[in-house]
């Protein structure tokens, strides 16, 4: 009768399959009737004359049969890659695109300069044993624009054992970032972001095409961000139908153009705030959209991040941020084992806060303990009865051997949160100051040094980029 009570949300079962089938069919209809706008001449040359594409005034209309033929291949590949069920505590920055940092001494917003990026990366590395992974949280704004992402990549590799290639905004800088990734023994992929509504064009595609033309990347992925009511239909179902079209259409075009390069896609839809004119991350609507997105992506054999998102619209460490992060994270741990993304980030991904990163670690440990559930092994039944017989007449179980031997394995002990009552609390206990001191201590403890040969090669690449891109 042994049993482990693990609360979980069965998102797939909550969404009727006939709805997903209908949405899929309507998305294919959109691709046949409207199509995907493509303006890149090299890509157009690749697909011109293809029997299942019809190009009209820059719009590529796609036959549904071609899309359907590619999807079983996609589902088969993903099925092999998604075998992971154990709970792990991993926190990552998600998209490291910050331009600002909150100084832990002054609590003021400051530009993310090179020196601040290095300090932040040291903290990220020093929290590795707490589950934190990542490199520099953003590109140093005090460097020339074309060197910022390359510097971000260098700082990450130099000061953090878990850094990966930095994001890039142009082909020119991506060439150097790719070379750095190769020094570190990493693969190099190209994320391609479709412009809503239905446009496979712009910076994202243009930086990818040279790599795709040369077969010089390990993979590419397609995603989009239709905002309901702004760049997509206001209805959730409509925003997702457009999102399906924006992923399946470009995925099909690129797969046919570059047959030998592994490819993937992920479908989403996003909340737009009509009052402020911007995307909203961390809202109850966005949590619901993310949850539905899990079922939709599983329908296509895609396993995206669960909703373990620590994204927030808050611009500083305040109540709003903690509510949005905890709410999204709490739902996320009930949907499956994934990493907590956007850890330490505020204002979506504009601001990095060392203090918030430490707080996020505590929230993540709290939620991971909840996801672990309660164990009901068969042998504990008799052990419990024996404890009752021994202790009921005493009036407590505090000194019982079962309590002494097992309480640490059953109860989570917080590092920041305080479980004491008013009468037993320490008057000098300050949650924020405690978290700040952890930040200071972890930065002081940083000792990571990249091996000399890799360091030398990375610095040579950086110097070459400086000569060519300044």
Helices and strands as residue ranges (DSSP letters): E 3-5, H 11-14, H 17-33, E 36-38, H 41-47, E 53-56, E 59-62, H 64-81, E 91-92, E 100-102, E 109-111, H 114-126, G 128-130, E 132-133, H 145-159, H 171-183, E 189-194, E 199-200, H 203-214, E 219-224, H 236-257, E 263-266, E 271-273, E 278-280, H 284-299, H 319-333, E 345-346, E 351-353, H 354-372, E 374-376, H 379-391, H 401-410, G 422-424, H 431-445, H 452-469
